[in-house]
């Protein structure tokens, strides 16, 4: 009889643990999704800035801009580095987002 009671309470523990793991995976996925959206917005802004800087370089070369060509070149280089870094962060975030799903399917607890 005691064994049946122990099995009964053990099932509660397993169910609660499975529900907790599922909730944690969902929260992690949501955080990664939010971070990915932030990075996507940042990337789009940087790409718009890159386009504007290139247009300003053309204006500078034709003499229509008040900005120095060297200054614009350094700004373009900095912006390109920021774009590359943001793309790298996005890739890392996408890879991290896959990990909880892979762990969940390996544990046999689908979301």
C-alpha positions, 0 to 999 in steps of 0.5 A, a space after each residue: 500500500 505504501 508503495 502505491 502512495 509513493 508512486 502516486 506522489 512521485 507522479 506529481 513530482 514528475 508532472 510538476 518538473 515536466 511542466 516547469 521545464 516546459 515553462 522555462 524552455 518557453 521563456 527562454 525561447 521568448 527571450 531569444 525571440 525578443 532579442 532577435 527582434 531587437 537585433 533585427 531592428 538594429 541591423 536595419 537601422 545600421 544598414 540605412 545609415 550605411 546607405 546614407 553614408 555612401 550617398 554622402 560619400 558620393 556627394 563629397 566626391 562631387 564637391 556637394 558635401 561639407 564632410 571630409 571624405 576621410 571622415 566619411 570613410 572612417 564612419 563607413 568602416 565603423 558602421 560596417 564593423 557594427 553591421 558585422 557584429 550585429 549579424 554575428 550576434 543575430 546568428 549566435 542568438 538564432 543558434 542559442 534559440 535552437 538549443 532549448 528545443 533540441 534539449 526538449 526533444 531529447 528529453 522526450 517532452 514536447 512543448 
